[in-house]
Amino acid sequence: MTEAVETQQPPVAAPAAPAPPTTRGKWIDVWDPENPTFWERTGKNVARRNLVFSIFSEHVGFSIWSLWSVFVLFLTPAYGISTDPKQAAAEKFLLTILPTALGAAVRLPYTFAIAKFGGRNWTVVSALLLLVPCVAVAIALEPGTSYGTLLFLSALAGFGGGNFASSMANINSFYPQRLKGAALGLNAGGGNLGVAAVQLVGLAVLATAGKGHPRVMVGVYIPLIVLAALGAALFMDNLSHVKNDKHAMRDVCRDPHTWIMSFLYIGTFGSFIGFGFAFGQVLQNQFPSHFWASGLVKGKHVVDPVKVAYLTFLGPLVGSLIRPVGGWLADKYGGAKTTFWNFVAMAVCASCVLAASVQKSLVLFFIGFIALFVFTGVGNGSTYKMIPAIFRSKSQLLIDDGADSATADREARRFANALIGIAGAIGAFGGVLVNVAFRQSFLTYQNGNGAYIGFIAFYAACFVLTWFVYLRRHAARLSNI
């Protein structure tokens, strides 16, 4: 998947016998990846080197963004959390809502920052910004902390949500059109794995240091952040020809497909990141008796977060690893058709989760939720494959009506890149909606049933919208979406 809004000016023509890219320090002035000779002799290795360090930085960013999905498993009344179970659940969901919201909000400015400051330079800066939430947690997250302080600390983790957007925008500029899908798929998948990785780190900390020492987690990530910034500074490059096209952002907002695809992406990526943040809390609150610690604490049963953490990483892991399959299915069967059936499957899985919740079956609940994670990953790939296909189809209609093919194709790429950036930012807000739905459901019903019903209805709306706009026989003149 891609999240880029910048467009490239016509590349400088490569010489007949291509030399290494013209550079000024860490700035590359000549970059022509569409020239096969240039690409094979000089471009491929440079692009691959930038991709490797981009993946590492983005992966760490996703982990920091997801930190509070693990921290909430540690938190007890000693950390300012309410002693009332229902209120405590609501407070913990708010601690995962804030970083999700801030991470979504910074995605667009992070995307523009690549052209403004350079891909290498911004990767260094965005990596170092991750030290802010980690150092703040290292200083302030301790027993006796107020709930207001927890809210502030959790919001800071939102910095990690922007790294995905800037990383994808940067790598998008390095690769030729024919290889963008594979490169951006690797970049996105490696980043998303950070959600599962941070939960595995949390499990290791819980199992070794114990639930009384959540700050040990940032002790793991602070060195990784430094390594990510150092690797970017030493081994990445800036491309001088990359420019922001703010007019494309404005123009594409007038196209109804922008809002349709953003709505669909809320259902796929929004579900993935929202479930990734909430899954541990949902298990902990929905089935507490399955996770009780051995013995009693002050005469009461308490949940053992280690037992919860053993299960939480699996969902984000499979959702990340399955992501390229969505793109492959979209290539083979069509993006709209894949997205339609994927949302049908998500509605069925959410219905299974609801049934399991009513029946209080942890096994069925867990299987249904893992399946939901799988289909969020598939949907991430298929929806993003639809975006360039929509504008290619519109471009072909213009060409058939007599428009210049080169101009129409250039406009299609410009609009697709802009929509990818907008959909990525709006889709991330879906994670906020997921956590708000869970919070309200547990406050009102003391279970997640209200949220599951809402998810079923939303996924149904998504597959109906996909069919109505892109699949029904007389929907539009667009084809091959």
Secondary structure as UniProt FT lines:
FT   STRAND          6..8
FT   STRAND          23..24
FT   TURN            25..26
FT   STRAND          27..28
FT   TURN            33..34
FT   HELIX           36..38
FT   HELIX           39..43
FT   HELIX           44..65
FT   HELIX           67..74
FT   HELIX           77..79
FT   HELIX           85..105
FT   HELIX           107..117
FT   HELIX           119..129
FT   HELIX           131..140
FT   TURN            143..144
FT   HELIX           147..156
FT   TURN            157..158
FT   HELIX           159..174
FT   HELIX           177..179
FT   HELIX           180..208
FT   TURN            211..212
FT   TURN            214..215
FT   HELIX           216..235
FT   STRAND          238..239
FT   TURN            240..241
FT   STRAND          242..244
FT   HELIX           246..252
FT   TURN            253..254
FT   HELIX           256..265
FT   HELIX           266..270
FT   HELIX           271..286
FT   HELIX           288..291
FT   TURN            298..299
FT   HELIX           305..312
FT   HELIX           314..321
FT   HELIX           323..333
FT   HELIX           335..359
FT   HELIX           362..400
FT   TURN            401..402
FT   HELIX           405..445
FT   HELIX           449..466
FT   HELIX           467..471
FT   TURN            473..474
//
